Amino acid sequence: MKNTGIIRHIDELGRITLPIELRRSLNISEKDPVQVYVEDDKIILTKVEAKDIFDGSTEDLITYRGKKVSRRSIMELVKLADLSVTE
């Protein structure tokens, strides 16, 4: 684990601010979802990437009923259901 030398204080609401340099280097933007993990005595933040619910791919995603699905998975499901698609 790399030590950045950055120290932040927790405010009265339990929040911390991630420095802009860190957000830029990790490509974290305002409103991006971040997952919180606890490992032993460490708190680990991980940027949540949108992924296909079937195969985990991150390309060409469509939101359907709140879930991310890739066009490739949709086409595979169409074939599995023995349907045809007209575009």
mmCIF file as gemmi writes it, N, C-alpha and C atoms, coordinates in Angstrom:
data_model
loop_
_atom_site.group_PDB
_atom_site.id
_atom_site.type_symbol
_atom_site.label_atom_id
_atom_site.label_alt_id
_atom_site.label_comp_id
_atom_site.label_asym_id
_atom_site.label_entity_id
_atom_site.label_seq_id
_atom_site.pdbx_PDB_ins_code
_atom_site.Cartn_x
_atom_site.Cartn_y
_atom_site.Cartn_z
_atom_site.occupancy
_atom_site.B_iso_or_equiv
_atom_site.pdbx_formal_charge
_atom_site.auth_seq_id
_atom_site.auth_asym_id
_atom_site.pdbx_PDB_model_num
ATOM 1 N N . MET Axp A 1 ? 0.846 -1.174 0 1 0 ? 1 A 1
ATOM 2 C CA . MET Axp A 1 ? 0 0 0 1 0 ? 1 A 1
ATOM 3 C C . MET Axp A 1 ? 0.89 1.235 0 1 0 ? 1 A 1
ATOM 4 N N . LYS Axp A 2 ? 0.583 2.173 -0.883 1 0 ? 2 A 1
ATOM 5 C CA . LYS Axp A 2 ? 1.41 3.367 -1.045 1 0 ? 2 A 1
ATOM 6 C C . LYS Axp A 2 ? 0.977 4.464 -0.069 1 0 ? 2 A 1
ATOM 7 N N . ASN Axp A 3 ? 1.929 5.016 0.668 1 0 ? 3 A 1
ATOM 8 C CA . ASN Axp A 3 ? 1.656 6.117 1.586 1 0 ? 3 A 1
ATOM 9 C C . ASN Axp A 3 ? 1.739 7.432 0.817 1 0 ? 3 A 1
ATOM 10 N N . THR Axp A 4 ? 0.643 8.195 0.825 1 0 ? 4 A 1
ATOM 11 C CA . THR Axp A 4 ? 0.619 9.466 0.104 1 0 ? 4 A 1
ATOM 12 C C . THR Axp A 4 ? 1.112 10.616 0.967 1 0 ? 4 A 1
ATOM 13 N N . GLY Axp A 5 ? 1.153 10.421 2.285 1 0 ? 5 A 1
ATOM 14 C CA . GLY Axp A 5 ? 1.547 11.493 3.189 1 0 ? 5 A 1
ATOM 15 C C . GLY Axp A 5 ? 0.422 12.486 3.448 1 0 ? 5 A 1
ATOM 16 N N . ILE Axp A 6 ? -0.747 12.226 2.92 1 0 ? 6 A 1
ATOM 17 C CA . ILE Axp A 6 ? -1.898 13.12 3.08 1 0 ? 6 A 1
ATOM 18 C C . ILE Axp A 6 ? -2.658 12.736 4.348 1 0 ? 6 A 1
ATOM 19 N N . ILE Axp A 7 ? -2.952 13.72 5.166 1 0 ? 7 A 1
ATOM 20 C CA . ILE Axp A 7 ? -3.748 13.502 6.374 1 0 ? 7 A 1
ATOM 21 C C . ILE Axp A 7 ? -4.975 14.397 6.292 1 0 ? 7 A 1
ATOM 22 N N . ARG Axp A 8 ? -6.131 13.824 6.567 1 0 ? 8 A 1
ATOM 23 C CA . ARG Axp A 8 ? -7.385 14.573 6.586 1 0 ? 8 A 1
ATOM 24 C C . ARG Axp A 8 ? -8.081 14.316 7.918 1 0 ? 8 A 1
ATOM 25 N N . HIS Axp A 9 ? -8.83 15.307 8.389 1 0 ? 9 A 1
ATOM 26 C CA . HIS Axp A 9 ? -9.595 15.168 9.623 1 0 ? 9 A 1
ATOM 27 C C . HIS Axp A 9 ? -11.052 14.872 9.293 1 0 ? 9 A 1
ATOM 28 N N . ILE Axp A 10 ? -11.685 14.081 10.124 1 0 ? 10 A 1
ATOM 29 C CA . ILE Axp A 10 ? -13.098 13.77 9.966 1 0 ? 10 A 1
ATOM 30 C C . ILE Axp A 10 ? -13.902 14.908 10.568 1 0 ? 10 A 1
ATOM 31 N N . ASP Axp A 11 ? -14.909 15.404 9.833 1 0 ? 11 A 1
ATOM 32 C CA . ASP Axp A 11 ? -15.717 16.516 10.348 1 0 ? 11 A 1
ATOM 33 C C . ASP Axp A 11 ? -16.793 16.003 11.306 1 0 ? 11 A 1
ATOM 34 N N . GLU Axp A 12 ? -17.619 16.909 11.81 1 0 ? 12 A 1
ATOM 35 C CA . GLU Axp A 12 ? -18.627 16.551 12.818 1 0 ? 12 A 1
ATOM 36 C C . GLU Axp A 12 ? -19.705 15.613 12.278 1 0 ? 12 A 1
ATOM 37 N N . LEU Axp A 13 ? -19.82 15.494 10.965 1 0 ? 13 A 1
ATOM 38 C CA . LEU Axp A 13 ? -20.768 14.565 10.362 1 0 ? 13 A 1
ATOM 39 C C . LEU Axp A 13 ? -20.114 13.252 9.928 1 0 ? 13 A 1
ATOM 40 N N . GLY Axp A 14 ? -18.846 13.067 10.252 1 0 ? 14 A 1
ATOM 41 C CA . GLY Axp A 14 ? -18.137 11.832 9.922 1 0 ? 14 A 1
ATOM 42 C C . GLY Axp A 14 ? -17.581 11.786 8.518 1 0 ? 14 A 1
ATOM 43 N N . ARG Axp A 15 ? -17.479 12.941 7.861 1 0 ? 15 A 1
ATOM 44 C CA . ARG Axp A 15 ? -17.005 12.999 6.48 1 0 ? 15 A 1
ATOM 45 C C . ARG Axp A 15 ? -15.533 13.375 6.407 1 0 ? 15 A 1
ATOM 46 N N . ILE Axp A 16 ? -14.918 12.942 5.305 1 0 ? 16 A 1
ATOM 47 C CA . ILE Axp A 16 ? -13.572 13.394 4.973 1 0 ? 16 A 1
ATOM 48 C C . ILE Axp A 16 ? -13.594 13.876 3.527 1 0 ? 16 A 1
ATOM 49 N N . THR Axp A 17 ? -12.652 14.713 3.166 1 0 ? 17 A 1
ATOM 50 C CA . THR Axp A 17 ? -12.535 15.192 1.788 1 0 ? 17 A 1
ATOM 51 C C . THR Axp A 17 ? -11.312 14.542 1.154 1 0 ? 17 A 1
ATOM 52 N N . LEU Axp A 18 ? -11.523 13.924 0.008 1 0 ? 18 A 1
ATOM 53 C CA . LEU Axp A 18 ? -10.393 13.36 -0.725 1 0 ? 18 A 1
ATOM 54 C C . LEU Axp A 18 ? -9.742 14.482 -1.518 1 0 ? 18 A 1
ATOM 55 N N . PRO Axp A 19 ? -8.444 14.643 -1.408 1 0 ? 19 A 1
ATOM 56 C CA . PRO Axp A 19 ? -7.754 15.722 -2.131 1 0 ? 19 A 1
ATOM 57 C C . PRO Axp A 19 ? -7.942 15.603 -3.638 1 0 ? 19 A 1
ATOM 58 N N . ILE Axp A 20 ? -8.006 16.737 -4.298 1 0 ? 20 A 1
ATOM 59 C CA . ILE Axp A 20 ? -8.236 16.788 -5.746 1 0 ? 20 A 1
ATOM 60 C C . ILE Axp A 20 ? -7.17 16.006 -6.508 1 0 ? 20 A 1
ATOM 61 N N . GLU Axp A 21 ? -5.925 16.055 -6.055 1 0 ? 21 A 1
ATOM 62 C CA . GLU Axp A 21 ? -4.854 15.323 -6.741 1 0 ? 21 A 1
ATOM 63 C C . GLU Axp A 21 ? -5.131 13.819 -6.729 1 0 ? 21 A 1
ATOM 64 N N . LEU Axp A 22 ? -5.627 13.336 -5.609 1 0 ? 22 A 1
ATOM 65 C CA . LEU Axp A 22 ? -5.939 11.913 -5.474 1 0 ? 22 A 1
ATOM 66 C C . LEU Axp A 22 ? -7.144 11.552 -6.341 1 0 ? 22 A 1
ATOM 67 N N . ARG Axp A 23 ? -8.183 12.386 -6.33 1 0 ? 23 A 1
ATOM 68 C CA . ARG Axp A 23 ? -9.357 12.137 -7.165 1 0 ? 23 A 1
ATOM 69 C C . ARG Axp A 23 ? -9 12.161 -8.641 1 0 ? 23 A 1
ATOM 70 N N . ARG Axp A 24 ? -8.159 13.08 -9.039 1 0 ? 24 A 1
ATOM 71 C CA . ARG Axp A 24 ? -7.744 13.132 -10.452 1 0 ? 24 A 1
ATOM 72 C C . ARG Axp A 24 ? -6.948 11.899 -10.852 1 0 ? 24 A 1
ATOM 73 N N . SER Axp A 25 ? -6.011 11.508 -10.014 1 0 ? 25 A 1
ATOM 74 C CA . SER Axp A 25 ? -5.162 10.367 -10.36 1 0 ? 25 A 1
ATOM 75 C C . SER Axp A 25 ? -5.953 9.058 -10.405 1 0 ? 25 A 1
ATOM 76 N N . LEU Axp A 26 ? -7.053 8.979 -9.639 1 0 ? 26 A 1
ATOM 77 C CA . LEU Axp A 26 ? -7.878 7.773 -9.622 1 0 ? 26 A 1
ATOM 78 C C . LEU Axp A 26 ? -9.141 7.914 -10.463 1 0 ? 26 A 1
ATOM 79 N N . ASN Axp A 27 ? -9.245 9.051 -11.179 1 0 ? 27 A 1
ATOM 80 C CA . ASN Axp A 27 ? -10.397 9.317 -12.04 1 0 ? 27 A 1
ATOM 81 C C . ASN Axp A 27 ? -11.724 9.218 -11.277 1 0 ? 27 A 1
ATOM 82 N N . ILE Axp A 28 ? -11.767 9.853 -10.11 1 0 ? 28 A 1
ATOM 83 C CA . ILE Axp A 28 ? -12.981 9.907 -9.299 1 0 ? 28 A 1
ATOM 84 C C . ILE Axp A 28 ? -13.565 11.301 -9.421 1 0 ? 28 A 1
ATOM 85 N N . SER Axp A 29 ? -14.805 11.368 -9.883 1 0 ? 29 A 1
ATOM 86 C CA . SER Axp A 29 ? -15.481 12.646 -10.079 1 0 ? 29 A 1
ATOM 87 C C . SER Axp A 29 ? -16.579 12.828 -9.04 1 0 ? 29 A 1
ATOM 88 N N . GLU Axp A 30 ? -17.08 14.056 -8.963 1 0 ? 30 A 1
ATOM 89 C CA . GLU Axp A 30 ? -18.191 14.355 -8.07 1 0 ? 30 A 1
ATOM 90 C C . GLU Axp A 30 ? -19.361 13.427 -8.401 1 0 ? 30 A 1
ATOM 91 N N . LYS Axp A 31 ? -19.98 12.889 -7.37 1 0 ? 31 A 1
ATOM 92 C CA . LYS Axp A 31 ? -21.152 11.995 -7.472 1 0 ? 31 A 1
ATOM 93 C C . LYS Axp A 31 ? -20.798 10.564 -7.889 1 0 ? 31 A 1
ATOM 94 N N . ASP Axp A 32 ? -19.523 10.248 -8.14 1 0 ? 32 A 1
ATOM 95 C CA . ASP Axp A 32 ? -19.154 8.867 -8.453 1 0 ? 32 A 1
ATOM 96 C C . ASP Axp A 32 ? -19.396 7.99 -7.22 1 0 ? 32 A 1
ATOM 97 N N . PRO Axp A 33 ? -19.949 6.8 -7.418 1 0 ? 33 A 1
ATOM 98 C CA . PRO Axp A 33 ? -20.131 5.904 -6.272 1 0 ? 33 A 1
ATOM 99 C C . PRO Axp A 33 ? -18.796 5.31 -5.829 1 0 ? 33 A 1
ATOM 100 N N . VAL Axp A 34 ? -18.624 5.214 -4.523 1 0 ? 34 A 1
ATOM 101 C CA . VAL Axp A 34 ? -17.414 4.643 -3.936 1 0 ? 34 A 1
ATOM 102 C C . VAL Axp A 34 ? -17.852 3.623 -2.886 1 0 ? 34 A 1
ATOM 103 N N . GLN Axp A 35 ? -17.301 2.42 -2.961 1 0 ? 35 A 1
ATOM 104 C CA . GLN Axp A 35 ? -17.638 1.374 -2.002 1 0 ? 35 A 1
ATOM 105 C C . GLN Axp A 35 ? -16.64 1.389 -0.855 1 0 ? 35 A 1
ATOM 106 N N . VAL Axp A 36 ? -17.134 1.138 0.355 1 0 ? 36 A 1
ATOM 107 C CA . VAL Axp A 36 ? -16.3 1.165 1.55 1 0 ? 36 A 1
ATOM 108 C C . VAL Axp A 36 ? -16.119 -0.267 2.049 1 0 ? 36 A 1
ATOM 109 N N . TYR Axp A 37 ? -14.86 -0.656 2.223 1 0 ? 37 A 1
ATOM 110 C CA . TYR Axp A 37 ? -14.513 -1.965 2.773 1 0 ? 37 A 1
ATOM 111 C C . TYR Axp A 37 ? -13.74 -1.762 4.065 1 0 ? 37 A 1
ATOM 112 N N . VAL Axp A 38 ? -13.812 -2.75 4.942 1 0 ? 38 A 1
ATOM 113 C CA . VAL Axp A 38 ? -12.993 -2.753 6.151 1 0 ? 38 A 1
ATOM 114 C C . VAL Axp A 38 ? -12.16 -4.021 6.121 1 0 ? 38 A 1
ATOM 115 N N . GLU Axp A 39 ? -10.848 -3.859 6.292 1 0 ? 39 A 1
ATOM 116 C CA . GLU Axp A 39 ? -9.931 -4.994 6.315 1 0 ? 39 A 1
ATOM 117 C C . GLU Axp A 39 ? -9.017 -4.809 7.512 1 0 ? 39 A 1
ATOM 118 N N . ASP Axp A 40 ? -9.17 -5.673 8.506 1 0 ? 40 A 1
ATOM 119 C CA . ASP Axp A 40 ? -8.455 -5.529 9.78 1 0 ? 40 A 1
ATOM 120 C C . ASP Axp A 40 ? -8.743 -4.134 10.341 1 0 ? 40 A 1
ATOM 121 N N . ASP Axp A 41 ? -7.719 -3.304 10.473 1 0 ? 41 A 1
ATOM 122 C CA . ASP Axp A 41 ? -7.931 -1.952 11.02 1 0 ? 41 A 1
ATOM 123 C C . ASP Axp A 41 ? -7.861 -0.884 9.925 1 0 ? 41 A 1
ATOM 124 N N . LYS Axp A 42 ? -8.098 -1.289 8.674 1 0 ? 42 A 1
ATOM 125 C CA . LYS Axp A 42 ? -8.013 -0.354 7.547 1 0 ? 42 A 1
ATOM 126 C C . LYS Axp A 42 ? -9.385 -0.117 6.936 1 0 ? 42 A 1
ATOM 127 N N . ILE Axp A 43 ? -9.63 1.111 6.481 1 0 ? 43 A 1
ATOM 128 C CA . ILE Axp A 43 ? -10.812 1.456 5.705 1 0 ? 43 A 1
ATOM 129 C C . ILE Axp A 43 ? -10.344 1.617 4.268 1 0 ? 43 A 1
ATOM 130 N N . ILE Axp A 44 ? -10.971 0.886 3.357 1 0 ? 44 A 1
ATOM 131 C CA . ILE Axp A 44 ? -10.561 0.896 1.96 1 0 ? 44 A 1
ATOM 132 C C . ILE Axp A 44 ? -11.723 1.435 1.122 1 0 ? 44 A 1
ATOM 133 N N . LEU Axp A 45 ? -11.444 2.449 0.305 1 0 ? 45 A 1
ATOM 134 C CA . LEU Axp A 45 ? -12.43 3.013 -0.603 1 0 ? 45 A 1
ATOM 135 C C . LEU Axp A 45 ? -12.111 2.546 -2.008 1 0 ? 45 A 1
ATOM 136 N N . THR Axp A 46 ? -13.135 2.092 -2.737 1 0 ? 46 A 1
ATOM 137 C CA . THR Axp A 46 ? -12.955 1.627 -4.101 1 0 ? 46 A 1
ATOM 138 C C . THR Axp A 46 ? -14.002 2.264 -4.984 1 0 ? 46 A 1
ATOM 139 N N . LYS Axp A 47 ? -13.564 2.849 -6.096 1 0 ? 47 A 1
ATOM 140 C CA . LYS Axp A 47 ? -14.508 3.426 -7.042 1 0 ? 47 A 1
ATOM 141 C C . LYS Axp A 47 ? -15.324 2.296 -7.658 1 0 ? 47 A 1
ATOM 142 N N . VAL Axp A 48 ? -16.626 2.48 -7.694 1 0 ? 48 A 1
ATOM 143 C CA . VAL Axp A 48 ? -17.52 1.481 -8.257 1 0 ? 48 A 1
ATOM 144 C C . VAL Axp A 48 ? -17.671 1.757 -9.752 1 0 ? 48 A 1
ATOM 145 N N . GLU Axp A 49 ? -17.343 0.783 -10.553 1 0 ? 49 A 1
ATOM 146 C CA . GLU Axp A 49 ? -17.467 0.894 -12.005 1 0 ? 49 A 1
ATOM 147 C C . GLU Axp A 49 ? -18.737 0.189 -12.445 1 0 ? 49 A 1
ATOM 148 N N . ALA Axp A 50 ? -19.468 0.787 -13.36 1 0 ? 50 A 1
ATOM 149 C CA . ALA Axp A 50 ? -20.657 0.141 -13.906 1 0 ? 50 A 1
ATOM 150 C C . ALA Axp A 50 ? -20.23 -1.103 -14.675 1 0 ? 50 A 1
ATOM 151 N N . LYS Axp A 51 ? -20.904 -2.237 -14.4 1 0 ? 51 A 1
ATOM 152 C CA . LYS Axp A 51 ? -20.554 -3.502 -15.046 1 0 ? 51 A 1
ATOM 153 C C . LYS Axp A 51 ? -21.815 -4.246 -15.449 1 0 ? 51 A 1
ATOM 154 N N . ASP Axp A 52 ? -21.699 -5.004 -16.514 1 0 ? 52 A 1
ATOM 155 C CA . ASP Axp A 52 ? -22.77 -5.886 -16.965 1 0 ? 52 A 1
ATOM 156 C C . ASP Axp A 52 ? -23.073 -6.892 -15.854 1 0 ? 52 A 1
ATOM 157 N N . ILE Axp A 53 ? -24.354 -7.065 -15.527 1 0 ? 53 A 1
ATOM 158 C CA . ILE Axp A 53 ? -24.718 -7.978 -14.443 1 0 ? 53 A 1
ATOM 159 C C . ILE Axp A 53 ? -24.459 -9.441 -14.784 1 0 ? 53 A 1
ATOM 160 N N . PHE Axp A 54 ? -24.284 -9.743 -16.07 1 0 ? 54 A 1
ATOM 161 C CA . PHE Axp A 54 ? -24.07 -11.13 -16.471 1 0 ? 54 A 1
ATOM 162 C C . PHE Axp A 54 ? -22.595 -11.5 -16.576 1 0 ? 54 A 1
ATOM 163 N N . ASP Axp A 55 ? -21.802 -10.665 -17.26 1 0 ? 55 A 1
ATOM 164 C CA . ASP Axp A 55 ? -20.406 -11.066 -17.496 1 0 ? 55 A 1
ATOM 165 C C . ASP Axp A 55 ? -19.378 -10.071 -16.956 1 0 ? 55 A 1
ATOM 166 N N . GLY Axp A 56 ? -19.826 -8.987 -16.336 1 0 ? 56 A 1
ATOM 167 C CA . GLY Axp A 56 ? -18.888 -8.039 -15.729 1 0 ? 56 A 1
ATOM 168 C C . GLY Axp A 56 ? -18.224 -7.084 -16.693 1 0 ? 56 A 1
ATOM 169 N N . SER Axp A 57 ? -18.605 -7.116 -17.963 1 0 ? 57 A 1
ATOM 170 C CA . SER Axp A 57 ? -17.968 -6.21 -18.919 1 0 ? 57 A 1
ATOM 171 C C . SER Axp A 57 ? -18.399 -4.769 -18.63 1 0 ? 57 A 1
ATOM 172 N N . THR Axp A 58 ? -17.577 -3.83 -19.077 1 0 ? 58 A 1
ATOM 173 C CA . THR Axp A 58 ? -17.829 -2.413 -18.79 1 0 ? 58 A 1
ATOM 174 C C . THR Axp A 58 ? -18.103 -1.607 -20.056 1 0 ? 58 A 1
ATOM 175 N N . GLU Axp A 59 ? -18.216 -2.268 -21.2 1 0 ? 59 A 1
ATOM 176 C CA . GLU Axp A 59 ? -18.401 -1.566 -22.469 1 0 ? 59 A 1
ATOM 177 C C . GLU Axp A 59 ? -19.82 -1.688 -22.992 1 0 ? 59 A 1
ATOM 178 N N . ASP Axp A 60 ? -20.299 -0.613 -23.633 1 0 ? 60 A 1
ATOM 179 C CA . ASP Axp A 60 ? -21.581 -0.597 -24.341 1 0 ? 60 A 1
ATOM 180 C C . ASP Axp A 60 ? -22.739 -1.013 -23.435 1 0 ? 60 A 1
ATOM 181 N N . LEU Axp A 61 ? -22.853 -0.353 -22.268 1 0 ? 61 A 1
ATOM 182 C CA . LEU Axp A 61 ? -23.857 -0.719 -21.278 1 0 ? 61 A 1
ATOM 183 C C . LEU Axp A 61 ? -25.166 0.037 -21.477 1 0 ? 61 A 1
ATOM 184 N N . ILE Axp A 62 ? -26.256 -0.634 -21.156 1 0 ? 62 A 1
ATOM 185 C CA . ILE Axp A 62 ? -27.594 -0.069 -21.164 1 0 ? 62 A 1
ATOM 186 C C . ILE Axp A 62 ? -28.172 -0.306 -19.769 1 0 ? 62 A 1
ATOM 187 N N . THR Axp A 63 ? -28.915 0.665 -19.255 1 0 ? 63 A 1
ATOM 188 C CA . THR Axp A 63 ? -29.578 0.481 -17.967 1 0 ? 63 A 1
ATOM 189 C C . THR Axp A 63 ? -30.98 -0.06 -18.211 1 0 ? 63 A 1
ATOM 190 N N . TYR Axp A 64 ? -31.281 -1.188 -17.586 1 0 ? 64 A 1
ATOM 191 C CA . TYR Axp A 64 ? -32.605 -1.789 -17.694 1 0 ? 64 A 1
ATOM 192 C C . TYR Axp A 64 ? -33.085 -2.126 -16.292 1 0 ? 64 A 1
ATOM 193 N N . ARG Axp A 65 ? -34.173 -1.48 -15.893 1 0 ? 65 A 1
ATOM 194 C CA . ARG Axp A 65 ? -34.755 -1.68 -14.561 1 0 ? 65 A 1
ATOM 195 C C . ARG Axp A 65 ? -33.719 -1.53 -13.463 1 0 ? 65 A 1
ATOM 196 N N . GLY Axp A 66 ? -32.87 -0.518 -13.617 1 0 ? 66 A 1
ATOM 197 C CA . GLY Axp A 66 ? -31.872 -0.205 -12.608 1 0 ? 66 A 1
ATOM 198 C C . GLY Axp A 66 ? -30.613 -1.048 -12.657 1 0 ? 66 A 1
ATOM 199 N N . LYS Axp A 67 ? -30.518 -1.948 -13.601 1 0 ? 67 A 1
ATOM 200 C CA . LYS Axp A 67 ? -29.338 -2.822 -13.742 1 0 ? 67 A 1
ATOM 201 C C . LYS Axp A 67 ? -28.621 -2.498 -15.04 1 0 ? 67 A 1
ATOM 202 N N . LYS Axp A 68 ? -27.312 -2.706 -15.058 1 0 ? 68 A 1
ATOM 203 C CA . LYS Axp A 68 ? -26.503 -2.495 -16.257 1 0 ? 68 A 1
ATOM 204 C C . LYS Axp A 68 ? -26.37 -3.808 -17.024 1 0 ? 68 A 1
ATOM 205 N N . VAL Axp A 69 ? -26.644 -3.724 -18.333 1 0 ? 69 A 1
ATOM 206 C CA . VAL Axp A 69 ? -26.536 -4.896 -19.206 1 0 ? 69 A 1
ATOM 207 C C . VAL Axp A 69 ? -25.846 -4.456 -20.492 1 0 ? 69 A 1
ATOM 208 N N . SER Axp A 70 ? -24.895 -5.229 -20.955 1 0 ? 70 A 1
ATOM 209 C CA . SER Axp A 70 ? -24.209 -4.881 -22.209 1 0 ? 70 A 1
ATOM 210 C C . SER Axp A 70 ? -25.056 -5.312 -23.394 1 0 ? 70 A 1
ATOM 211 N N . ARG Axp A 71 ? -24.85 -4.625 -24.502 1 0 ? 71 A 1
ATOM 212 C CA . ARG Axp A 71 ? -25.564 -4.994 -25.731 1 0 ? 71 A 1
ATOM 213 C C . ARG Axp A 71 ? -25.229 -6.432 -26.133 1 0 ? 71 A 1
ATOM 214 N N . ARG Axp A 72 ? -23.983 -6.839 -25.895 1 0 ? 72 A 1
ATOM 215 C CA . ARG Axp A 72 ? -23.579 -8.209 -26.237 1 0 ? 72 A 1
ATOM 216 C C . ARG Axp A 72 ? -24.403 -9.227 -25.439 1 0 ? 72 A 1
ATOM 217 N N . SER Axp A 73 ? -24.597 -8.983 -24.141 1 0 ? 73 A 1
ATOM 218 C CA . SER Axp A 73 ? -25.398 -9.901 -23.329 1 0 ? 73 A 1
ATOM 219 C C . SER Axp A 73 ? -26.85 -9.919 -23.787 1 0 ? 73 A 1
ATOM 220 N N . ILE Axp A 74 ? -27.36 -8.748 -24.159 1 0 ? 74 A 1
ATOM 221 C CA . ILE Axp A 74 ? -28.737 -8.681 -24.65 1 0 ? 74 A 1
ATOM 222 C C . ILE Axp A 74 ? -28.884 -9.54 -25.899 1 0 ? 74 A 1
ATOM 223 N N . MET Axp A 75 ? -27.938 -9.43 -26.826 1 0 ? 75 A 1
ATOM 224 C CA . MET Axp A 75 ? -28 -10.221 -28.056 1 0 ? 75 A 1
ATOM 225 C C . MET Axp A 75 ? -27.885 -11.721 -27.755 1 0 ? 75 A 1
ATOM 226 N N . GLU Axp A 76 ? -27.056 -12.092 -26.785 1 0 ? 76 A 1
ATOM 227 C CA . GLU Axp A 76 ? -26.94 -13.502 -26.408 1 0 ? 76 A 1
ATOM 228 C C . GLU Axp A 76 ? -28.26 -14.008 -25.821 1 0 ? 76 A 1
ATOM 229 N N . LEU Axp A 77 ? -28.932 -13.167 -25.033 1 0 ? 77 A 1
ATOM 230 C CA . LEU Axp A 77 ? -30.225 -13.546 -24.464 1 0 ? 77 A 1
ATOM 231 C C . LEU Axp A 77 ? -31.289 -13.693 -25.558 1 0 ? 77 A 1
ATOM 232 N N . VAL Axp A 78 ? -31.235 -12.811 -26.552 1 0 ? 78 A 1
ATOM 233 C CA . VAL Axp A 78 ? -32.167 -12.897 -27.683 1 0 ? 78 A 1
ATOM 234 C C . VAL Axp A 78 ? -31.979 -14.234 -28.401 1 0 ? 78 A 1
ATOM 235 N N . LYS Axp A 79 ? -30.724 -14.616 -28.642 1 0 ? 79 A 1
ATOM 236 C CA . LYS Axp A 79 ? -30.444 -15.892 -29.311 1 0 ? 79 A 1
ATOM 237 C C . LYS Axp A 79 ? -30.887 -17.064 -28.446 1 0 ? 79 A 1
ATOM 238 N N . LEU Axp A 80 ? -30.624 -16.984 -27.141 1 0 ? 80 A 1
ATOM 239 C CA . LEU Axp A 80 ? -31.008 -18.046 -26.224 1 0 ? 80 A 1
ATOM 240 C C . LEU Axp A 80 ? -32.522 -18.237 -26.208 1 0 ? 80 A 1
ATOM 241 N N . ALA Axp A 81 ? -33.265 -17.141 -26.319 1 0 ? 81 A 1
ATOM 242 C CA . ALA Axp A 81 ? -34.723 -17.211 -26.328 1 0 ? 81 A 1
ATOM 243 C C . ALA Axp A 81 ? -35.265 -17.548 -27.716 1 0 ? 81 A 1
ATOM 244 N N . ASP Axp A 82 ? -34.373 -17.742 -28.665 1 0 ? 82 A 1
ATOM 245 C CA . ASP Axp A 82 ? -34.727 -18.07 -30.041 1 0 ? 82 A 1
ATOM 246 C C . ASP Axp A 82 ? -35.63 -17.007 -30.654 1 0 ? 82 A 1
ATOM 247 N N . LEU Axp A 83 ? -35.258 -15.733 -30.45 1 0 ? 83 A 1
ATOM 248 C CA . LEU Axp A 83 ? -35.976 -14.597 -30.997 1 0 ? 83 A 1
ATOM 249 C C . LEU Axp A 83 ? -35.124 -13.924 -32.041 1 0 ? 83 A 1
ATOM 250 N N . SER Axp A 84 ? -35.699 -13.024 -32.785 1 0 ? 84 A 1
ATOM 251 C CA . SER Axp A 84 ? -34.922 -12.258 -33.746 1 0 ? 84 A 1
ATOM 252 C C . SER Axp A 84 ? -35.106 -10.771 -33.44 1 0 ? 84 A 1
ATOM 253 N N . VAL Axp A 85 ? -34.123 -9.976 -33.858 1 0 ? 85 A 1
ATOM 254 C CA . VAL Axp A 85 ? -34.144 -8.545 -33.608 1 0 ? 85 A 1
ATOM 255 C C . VAL Axp A 85 ? -34.048 -7.821 -34.938 1 0 ? 85 A 1
ATOM 256 N N . THR Axp A 86 ? -34.889 -6.81 -35.099 1 0 ? 86 A 1
ATOM 257 C CA . THR Axp A 86 ? -34.779 -5.961 -36.272 1 0 ? 86 A 1
ATOM 258 C C . THR Axp A 86 ? -34.358 -4.58 -35.806 1 0 ? 86 A 1
ATOM 259 N N . GLU Axp A 87 ? -33.328 -4.071 -36.4 1 0 ? 87 A 1
ATOM 260 C CA . GLU Axp A 87 ? -32.791 -2.768 -35.982 1 0 ? 87 A 1
ATOM 261 C C . GLU Axp A 87 ? -33.118 -1.714 -36.988 1 0 ? 87 A 1
